[in-house]
Amino acid sequence: MMWYRDTPFQLGGSGRAHLKVQGLSAGYGAFLVLRDLSLEVRPGLTVVLGPNGAGKTTLLKAINGLIGRQGWITLDGEDLPEKTDQIVRAGVALVAEGRQLFPQMTVRENLELGGWLLGRDERERRLAQAFHDFPKLRERADQLAGTMSGGEQQMVAVARAMMSAPRLLMLDEPSLGLAPKMVDELLTMARRIADAGTTVLMVEQNVKKALAVADRGYVLERGALVACGPAALLARSSVVREAYLGAAAGDTHSASEAAHRAMRPVAA
Ligand SMILES: Nc1ncnc2c1ncn2[C@@H]1O[C@H](COP(=O)(O)OP(=O)(O)OP(=O)(O)O)[C@@H](O)[C@H]1O
């Protein structure tokens, strides 16, 4: 059995949120990682690709208020607050790399914590929805989260984030360190969540698989965007094929060249 039900998700978010980032600069102390970055996360599933150290996690942290930032971020036209708790209340949830579950608490308790903003009845209702969408989590409701496998913990972490009915769900490398079958399940789950009405922004190293489920993608290198476009076009573009999919230089198909040209250039 898969981890989630093969039916439309009940754990949808509220609305189809649209995030706009303009002129974003962020980093650590004097070390600026992102410089003057602009991007849009439209309803659906957007993936951010890029090599190690490109600034992908930094981007999610800046949106989530975990580090300071300069620039403008709006969610459905409203300025996104700067403090994390207010950002969460505005409907943004982050599943950080490493999942950050409470290992000594059960699956049910971890999920309940994800609904801390909700009243008791609403929390119970969403817990029931989570158990409907993820029947295996119901089976494991009383298991301590710390005793689950990496993939299982990732499922709990995503379901926990969905408990708050976010408008925007951000996933930082959800497939990191997982077996291929679990990677497929997780990425399909991200797709399901987007289809159920929560906008998803996902950082992934599994370029090919991520582009296969995403609507749109951005490629980040050394803190700047080097390409963006519809996921299908990005997958065929020479910039992605050569850098991330192992295609030899010169092995670019004419269709991929056309795809690359068709992409909206983001950086000169
Ligand atoms: N807390 C921190 N303090 C100082 N520098 C940091 C901190 N976190 C990250 N960095 C640096 O910021 C840069 C971007 O890191 P970031 O984690 O955003 O990259 P990434 O694209 O997510 O990479 P990866 O795929 O390896 O996770 C790197 O040079 C990294 O060393």
The ligand as an SDF file (V2000), in Angstrom:
LIG
                    3D

 31 33  0  0  0  0  0  0  0  0999 V2000
   23.7920   29.3360    9.1000 N   0  0  0  0  0  0  0  0  0  0  0  0
   24.6660   29.6740    8.1590 C   0  0  0  0  0  0  0  0  0  0  0  0
   25.6880   30.5140    8.4420 N   0  0  0  0  0  0  0  0  0  0  0  0
   26.5640   30.8690    7.4870 C   0  0  0  0  0  0  0  0  0  0  0  0
   26.5240   30.4650    6.2070 N   0  0  0  0  0  0  0  0  0  0  0  0
   25.5410   29.6330    5.8690 C   0  0  0  0  0  0  0  0  0  0  0  0
   24.5690   29.1820    6.8190 C   0  0  0  0  0  0  0  0  0  0  0  0
   23.7200   28.3550    6.1890 N   0  0  0  0  0  0  0  0  0  0  0  0
   24.1400   28.2740    4.8980 C   0  0  0  0  0  0  0  0  0  0  0  0
   25.2330   29.0340    4.7120 N   0  0  0  0  0  0  0  0  0  0  0  0
   25.9520   29.2240    3.4440 C   0  0  0  0  0  0  0  0  0  0  0  0
   25.0710   29.8150    2.4940 O   0  0  0  0  0  0  0  0  0  0  0  0
   25.2950   29.2820    1.1930 C   0  0  0  0  0  0  0  0  0  0  0  0
   24.0010   28.7560    0.6270 C   0  0  0  0  0  0  0  0  0  0  0  0
   23.5550   27.6810    1.4400 O   0  0  0  0  0  0  0  0  0  0  0  0
   22.1650   26.9570    1.2210 P   0  0  0  0  0  0  0  0  0  0  0  0
   22.0060   26.0010    2.3450 O   0  0  0  0  0  0  0  0  0  0  0  0
   21.1160   27.9520    0.9930 O   0  0  0  0  0  0  0  0  0  0  0  0
   22.4330   26.1600   -0.1240 O   0  0  0  0  0  0  0  0  0  0  0  0
   21.5640   25.0630   -0.8600 P   0  0  0  0  0  0  0  0  0  0  0  0
   21.4170   25.5050   -2.2630 O   0  0  0  0  0  0  0  0  0  0  0  0
   20.3340   24.7970   -0.0850 O   0  0  0  0  0  0  0  0  0  0  0  0
   22.5510   23.8320   -0.7920 O   0  0  0  0  0  0  0  0  0  0  0  0
   22.3270   22.2870   -0.4490 P   0  0  0  0  0  0  0  0  0  0  0  0
   21.7330   21.6990   -1.6820 O   0  0  0  0  0  0  0  0  0  0  0  0
   23.7080   21.8060   -0.1980 O   0  0  0  0  0  0  0  0  0  0  0  0
   21.4230   22.2130    0.7530 O   0  0  0  0  0  0  0  0  0  0  0  0
   26.3690   28.2340    1.3450 C   0  0  0  0  0  0  0  0  0  0  0  0
   27.6100   28.8160    0.9890 O   0  0  0  0  0  0  0  0  0  0  0  0
   26.3530   27.9120    2.8250 C   0  0  0  0  0  0  0  0  0  0  0  0
   27.6210   27.4930    3.2950 O   0  0  0  0  0  0  0  0  0  0  0  0
  1  2  1  0
  2  3  1  0
  2  7  2  0
  3  4  2  0
  4  5  1  0
  5  6  2  0
  6  7  1  0
  6 10  1  0
  7  8  1  0
  8  9  2  0
  9 10  1  0
 10 11  1  0
 11 12  1  0
 11 30  1  0
 12 13  1  0
 13 14  1  0
 13 28  1  0
 14 15  1  0
 15 16  1  0
 16 17  2  0
 16 18  1  0
 16 19  1  0
 19 20  1  0
 20 21  2  0
 20 22  1  0
 20 23  1  0
 23 24  1  0
 24 25  2  0
 24 26  1  0
 24 27  1  0
 28 29  1  0
 28 30  1  0
 30 31  1  0
M  END
$$$$
